[in-house]
Amino acid sequence: MKAAYLFRIWMPLCLISVLLTINCKEDSAGPGAEIDISQYTREELDSLSLSNLRRVDDYPFYVMTYYGDYGFGEYLKTGNQESVTSVLPQGVDRERWGCTCFVAMGEGREPIFGRNFDWHDCIPLFLYTRPPGVFASVSMVDMEYLGFHRNRLPETANDKANLLNAPWIPFDGMNEKGVAIGMMAIPHAEPPENPGKITIDEIQLIRLVLDYAENVEHALSLIRQYNIRMLEPPIHYLIADTSGQSAIVEFVNGEMIVIPNDEPWQVSTNFIIHGSDAPEQVDCWRYRTAYDTLESVQGSLTSEGAMDVLQRVSQPESTIWSMVYEIAARRVHAAVGRNFDTVHTFRLE
């Protein structure tokens, strides 16, 4: 649900090995082979990253491991990129911005983060990253913003170099500490502006959390260190960790608003929660359905139950991917294109 980013990024040599593994279900594929990346040049690592792109579903749905450093630490020092372009895809009805996020952390169950990405037709990518000095993570990327679509698939394109920018545009994900985050479009957002702080873009906030956050409180403290540049569409976030803590983050009237969970569950869709009558009176049927379901079970869901909730709030013309992040087990279940009969399972260790 973000606009097309084209980056020219300096990526220094990484000095550690990729330590990601996977459990497979159906025809899912895991990260590329574990290698000692200190033995490779940046160009060789780029080639390895591109060569391990795999198609795991005919939707289509792709999996890729990015090897090494994508330069995000350098970006956080200045907030500058040589080229950052944001272009809202043409002909997209705002009514199709229908994402749903929820957290279920009820007694007797492992915490679960559920997420539907509702947008227009696009190609999903499941991405593994482990740059030096930060946390390993998995994230979902809309490949349209890398220049790929159904008439230009990455496996057949002559030029795949834009795939190397995938780490910069995560739409949801989870890191090795068990911190999960997702975003949803909203009508407007007004972040604070402090001239003494570095400014980063709204989607790079997600990368900030995935790369560095140890828990929800740490994620919030990291976000407060930066100005957030809201592009089109503006968004808000849901963040959760393994302790049973979660929080919705919004930017209203120049303030960062944090809404922590006061129940062992929390739900967010595409309206501004702060100042609303949520959860009592909400017009959004997806919010109401997810909240009522979670309330009825006091936040205790299995991964199958969480996927069932996502199916119930999915939309025939716009739900692209449905994710269940088992944040304690570091396990992820993905259904694409509303095909809930085929669920791909991945593991991050």
Summary of the structure (lengths in Angstrom):
residues: 349
radius of gyration: 18.6
end to end distance: 27.9
largest distance: 58.1
contacts: 1240
relative contact order: 0.19
helix: 22%
strand: 27%
